[in-house]
Structure formats: C-alpha cells, structure tokens
C-alpha cells in the first residue's frame, strides 16, 4: 500500500515537473517561450 502511494506521488511530481512551463504560462498569463527561458 505504501509503495503504491509513493509511486503515485513520484508520478504526479514528475508530471508537474515536465508540465511546469505550460502550467505557469497559464497561471501567470505569460507566453510559454518566456517561461521556458526563465526556467533554464
């Protein structure tokens, strides 16, 4: 059971990490390319 929860947390964290540019762009109302430049 704990392993399943841990895997779920890791998967969600990975998805948020991969999708942080489009999510931040939507939240902040900025263009995605501008967010990408700031994150790199």
N, C-alpha and C positions, 0 to 999 in steps of 0.2 A: 504493500500500500504506500509506504513512504517513498519507495523507488518511483512509483507512478507519479506521485505529486512532484518529486524532484525533476523527473523528465518533463513534466508539463511546465514547470517554472522555467527550466532551461530553454524549452522550445519557444515559449512566449517571449522570453528575454532576447533570444536570437532573432525572432521575427521583428520585435521592436527595434533592435539594433540595425537590422537590414532596411527597415522601412522608415527610419527616423527622418530622413530628408523629406519625403513627401508628407509625412505627418506634421513635421514642424512647418513646412511651407503652408499647409492648410491652416494650421492654428495661428501662425503669425501673419498670414496673408502676403507672404513674400514669394518670389519666384523660386522654383526648386533649384535652379542653377546657382542662385545666390546663396542659398542654404548649403548646397554642396561645397562651395568654395570656403565657407566659414568652418565647415566640419573637417576639412582636410588640412 
